[in-house]
Amino acid sequence: MTPTYKSVRHKKQIIVLAVISTIIFALILFRPKIPRPPESVSNISELEVYLEKLVDFGTPPGMSMVVVSGESVVYSKGFGWADRPREIRATPRTVYHWWSITKIATAMAVFQLQEKKKLKLDDSVAKYLPYFRVSYPAPQNNPVTIRNLLNHSSGMPDAGFRIMNWIHHDGEPHYNQTDLLREVLPGYSDLKFETGDHSRYTNIGYMVLGAIIEKVTNQTYENYIRQNILLPLGMRNTDFIYTKKMEADEAAGSHPVFDGWTILVPFLAGSYLRETSGNHLWFRRVYTNQTPPSGLIGSAEDAARLALAYLNKGKFEGTRILGEKSIDIMTNESHLRAKNPNPESSRRQGLGWQVYNGKRGTMLTHAGGGLGFSTVMQLYPDEKLGLILFTNDVKCKGWRILNLAATLDW
């Protein structure tokens, strides 16, 4: 039987793809290793030597780090490149996608609305969103509450890689969060476990929180956050869009060329590729459709203002954005573990924060990661210490850097 043109062409495509994959994986296998963190550092200079090694290596190309202690910023510095092809250096003002650290702002907004008696943490979601219809795993069930959404104990599934479909280009319309939730909720309405039994991370739950915020405030989620968190704290280099003011400090997202996921980038985000330069793919601007879990864009310098407000019991530079009781509840209540936790880990999921116990006492942390960027924030409430690291490479393990930085006496 004579092979058809299409079948021959298909076989050639498979062969080319296999060859490219083999070359990429060979390069990954034999590429230089990312500089390992030192066992310890005794001062800031030693820490900076390591950070410079990382950006020289290119994972990440650039980073911004800010440390706060007491009521002020005690360290603030950029390393490497915010945009290497365009020769823009990283500074503390550099603007990155926050990705999932946005959830902390969303959680704080919910607590603000409880203080204003617009809602209660233990109210059922259906009280505010009548279209919130989910299938419970057992006939006898506890209804999903706002508290369950905050600490990821609702049983709702996560979007996984499907979340890559929920992004859009600069210049395309932004989504109304209530309309978006109505559209996608039926696909995530089968709960995976009994509500409140344990914690399992889900972005969908924070999309629901965004819709609740819109319902009780009668305004968009984004405008509520702007008016009640960003503006009061003077976070002028942070928003859900790239403003004119932010453009001069804009970082470009990147991804290393020699990485196991690189071959999938053209399929998952090909239209966002701007160029290949050096050892990195560089991306165009990207927006996420679902803003309550991951929509903020801004600087580590601005994130430090949020951290200072939290560490100082809801107040920063004379402006109170949250009551002391709310801060106490967010910090100390409703901690849950995963279903099968690592017995060596103290990690628990709180109301927004992930919570650890360590040498410096309680540590509250949240990380963010998405196309081109990774971020992490760590707070030590007992010492009023906070560390923020924003980078333009999703492969950077920022928590290792901040764990090392946290050993210093700030």
Secondary structure, DSSP 8 states (H G I E B T S, - for coil): ----HHHHHHHHHHHHHHHHHHHHHHHHHHS-------S--SSHHHHHHHHHHHHHHTSSSEEEEEEEETTEEEEEEEEEEEETTTTEE--TT-EEE-GGGHHHHHHHHHHHHHHTTS--TTSBGGGT-TT---B-SSSS----BHHHHHTT-S-----GGGGGGSEEETTS----HHHHHHHHGGGG-B-SS-TTSS----HHHHHHHHHHHHHHHTS-HHHHHIIIIITTTT-TT-BSS--HHHHTTB---EEESSSTTGGGHHHHHGGGEEEEETTEEEE--EEES-HHHH--EEEHHHHHHHHHHHHTTTEETTEESS-HHHHHHHHHS--B--SS--TT---EE-SSSEEEEETTEEEEEEEEEETTEEEEEEEETTTTEEEEEEES-TT--HHHHHHHHTTS--
